[in-house]
Amino acid sequence: MLMGFFGLGDAPVAGGNAVVEVHAGDTLWGIAGRVAPDSDPRAVVAKIVELNGLDEAALEAGRLLVVPVGD
């Protein structure tokens, strides 16, 4: 998890989650497709919103998000 905080890329964390950094132009749907390509993106987006307490779809570049990872 610390790798994500130090800017070294996406980092896996316990519980089947990872920490990813939002880049300019990223969307929740795009991130969902990247981290769990074999899963229903609607479910992955909902989980990202839940894990991070998001209340809007706008993402800021540089923000760290906890995301579920695909199997």
KOLMAR-250226 format. One record per residue: residue number from 1; residue in one letter; y, x, z of N, C-alpha, C, O in turn. Coordinates in pm, whole numbers, always signed. Layout:
BEGIN
SITE  resi  resn     n.Y     n.X     n.Z    ca.Y    ca.X    ca.Z     c.Y     c.X     c.Z     o.Y     o.X     o.Z
SITE   NUM     A       Y       X       Z       Y       X       Z       Y       X       Z       Y       X       Z
...
This chain:
BEGIN
SITE  resi  resn     n.Y     n.X     n.Z    ca.Y    ca.X    ca.Z     c.Y     c.X     c.Z     o.Y     o.X     o.Z
SITE     1     M    -118     +82      +0      +0      +0      +0    +124     +86      +0    +223     +50     -63
SITE     2     L    +122    +196     +68    +240    +280     +75    +280    +335     -60    +398    +361     -84
SITE     3     M    +183    +354    -150    +218    +405    -282    +320    +315    -351    +413    +365    -414
SITE     4     G    +304    +184    -340    +398     +92    -401    +538    +106    -343    +637     +91    -414
SITE     5     F    +545    +134    -215    +675    +148    -150    +744    +276    -191    +867    +284    -183
SITE     6     F    +671    +376    -234    +731    +504    -271    +745    +520    -421    +772    +629    -471
SITE     7     G    +725    +410    -494    +750    +411    -637    +644    +480    -720    +672    +524    -832
SITE     8     L    +524    +492    -669    +419    +560    -743    +332    +464    -822    +224    +503    -869
SITE     9     G    +376    +341    -838    +300    +246    -919    +237    +138    -836    +261    +128    -715
SITE    10     D    +155     +57    -901     +86     -52    -833     -16      +7    -737     -85    +103    -772
SITE    11     A     -26     -50    -618    -116      +4    -516    -202    -106    -458    -150    -208    -415
SITE    12     P    -335     -86    -456    -421    -187    -396    -403    -190    -245    -375     -88    -183
SITE    13     V    -420    -308    -186    -418    -323     -42    -536    -408      -2    -604    -465     -88
SITE    14     A    -563    -417    +128    -679    -490    +177    -673    -637    +138    -565    -693    +119
SITE    15     G    -792    -699    +126    -799    -842    +101    -790    -882     -44    -762    -999     -73
SITE    16     G    -814    -790    -137    -809    -826    -277    -669    -847    -330    -649    -922    -425
SITE    17     N    -572    -782    -268    -434    -791    -312    -383    -653    -352    -446    -551    -322
SITE    18     A    -271    -652    -419    -206    -527    -457     -56    -546    -441      -7    -659    -436
SITE    19     V     +15    -436    -433    +161    -439    -430    +209    -388    -565    +171    -279    -608
SITE    20     V    +292    -467    -631    +348    -426    -760    +499    -431    -753    +557    -510    -679
SITE    21     E    +561    -347    -831    +707    -346    -842    +747    -428    -964    +689    -413   -1072
SITE    22     V    +846    -513    -945    +898    -594   -1055    +987    -505   -1142   +1074    -434   -1092
SITE    23     H    +965    -511   -1272   +1046    -438   -1369   +1135    -535   -1444   +1106    -654   -1451
SITE    24     A   +1242    -484   -1501   +1333    -568   -1579   +1254    -645   -1684   +1174    -586   -1757
SITE    25     G   +1276    -773   -1693   +1209    -856   -1792   +1076    -915   -1746   +1020   -1000   -1815
SITE    26     D   +1025    -872   -1629    +900    -927   -1578    +917   -1074   -1541   +1024   -1117   -1499
SITE    27     T    +810   -1149   -1559    +803   -1288   -1514    +680   -1302   -1426    +591   -1218   -1430
SITE    28     L    +675   -1408   -1348    +556   -1433   -1267    +434   -1451   -1355    +325   -1403   -1322
SITE    29     W    +451   -1519   -1469    +339   -1540   -1561    +290   -1407   -1619    +170   -1385   -1631
SITE    30     G    +383   -1319   -1653    +346   -1188   -1707    +274   -1103   -1605    +175   -1037   -1637
SITE    31     I    +324   -1104   -1482    +259   -1028   -1375    +121   -1084   -1348     +25   -1009   -1330
SITE    32     A    +109   -1217   -1345     -21   -1281   -1322    -121   -1239   -1429    -237   -1210   -1397
SITE    33     G     -78   -1236   -1553    -167   -1195   -1662    -209   -1049   -1653    -319   -1013   -1692
SITE    34     R    -121    -967   -1601    -149    -824   -1588    -245    -795   -1474    -336    -713   -1489
SITE    35     V    -227    -861   -1359    -308    -828   -1242    -439    -904   -1234    -532    -859   -1168
SITE    36     A    -447   -1018   -1301    -570   -1099   -1298    -592   -1163   -1435    -585   -1285   -1449
SITE    37     P    -621   -1080   -1535    -629   -1130   -1673    -740   -1233   -1698    -732   -1309   -1794
SITE    38     D    -841   -1235   -1615    -951   -1329   -1636    -938   -1456   -1552   -1029   -1539   -1550
SITE    39     S    -826   -1472   -1484    -804   -1588   -1398    -704   -1684   -1461    -629   -1647   -1551
SITE    40     D    -704   -1807   -1413    -608   -1908   -1457    -470   -1862   -1411    -447   -1851   -1291
SITE    41     P    -377   -1836   -1502    -246   -1785   -1462    -169   -1880   -1371     -89   -1835   -1290
SITE    42     R    -193   -2010   -1382    -125   -2106   -1294    -164   -2081   -1149     -80   -2085   -1059
SITE    43     A    -292   -2057   -1125    -340   -2032    -990    -288   -1899    -937    -252   -1888    -819
SITE    44     V    -283   -1798   -1024    -234   -1667    -981     -85   -1673    -949     -41   -1616    -849
SITE    45     V      -8   -1741   -1033    +135   -1757   -1006    +155   -1829    -873    +238   -1788    -792
SITE    46     A     +79   -1935    -849     +90   -2009    -723     +60   -1919    -604    +126   -1928    -501
SITE    47     K     -40   -1832    -618     -77   -1741    -509     +32   -1637    -486     +63   -1604    -372
SITE    48     I     +91   -1585    -594    +201   -1488    -580    +317   -1554    -506    +376   -1493    -416
SITE    49     V    +351   -1676    -543    +459   -1749    -476    +427   -1765    -328    +513   -1743    -242
SITE    50     E    +302   -1803    -298    +261   -1822    -159    +264   -1691     -80    +318   -1687     +31
SITE    51     L    +207   -1585    -135    +199   -1457     -65    +336   -1397     -33    +352   -1326     +66
SITE    52     N    +433   -1427    -118    +564   -1365    -104    +673   -1460     -55    +789   -1420     -43
SITE    53     G    +637   -1585     -29    +734   -1681     +19    +847   -1706     -80    +961   -1728     -42
SITE    54     L    +813   -1702    -209    +914   -1723    -312    +948   -1871    -322    +861   -1957    -311
SITE    55     D   +1075   -1900    -344   +1115   -2039    -362   +1183   -2060    -497   +1232   -2170    -525
SITE    56     E   +1187   -1957    -578   +1243   -1970    -713   +1171   -1871    -805   +1112   -1773    -758
SITE    57     A   +1177   -1896    -932   +1104   -1814   -1028   +1178   -1686   -1068   +1117   -1598   -1128
SITE    58     A   +1306   -1675   -1037   +1383   -1556   -1076   +1336   -1435    -997   +1325   -1439    -874
SITE    59     L   +1308   -1328   -1068   +1264   -1204   -1004   +1370   -1097   -1025   +1435   -1091   -1129
SITE    60     E   +1386   -1012    -925   +1482    -903    -934   +1405    -773    -958   +1307    -744    -890
SITE    61     A   +1451    -695   -1055   +1389    -564   -1080   +1396    -481    -953   +1497    -480    -884
SITE    62     G   +1287    -412    -924   +1278    -328    -806   +1214    -396    -686   +1174    -329    -591
SITE    63     R   +1204    -527    -690   +1141    -599    -580    +992    -570    -577    +929    -558    -682
SITE    64     L    +935    -558    -458    +792    -538    -442    +728    -672    -412    +776    -748    -327
SITE    65     L    +619    -701    -481    +547    -825    -463    +402    -797    -425    +340    -705    -480
SITE    66     V    +348    -875    -333    +205    -873    -306    +143    -971    -404    +186   -1085    -415
SITE    67     V     +40    -925    -475     -25   -1008    -576    -176   -1002    -559    -229    -901    -515
SITE    68     P    -245   -1112    -594    -392   -1107    -593    -439   -1030    -716    -378   -1038    -823
SITE    69     V    -547    -955    -700    -599    -881    -815    -725    -947    -867    -802   -1004    -790
SITE    70     G    -746    -939    -997    -864    -998   -1059    -989    -919   -1024    -982    -801    -991
SITE    71     D   -1103    -987   -1032   -1231    -922   -1003   -1276    -837   -1118   -1382    -774   -1110
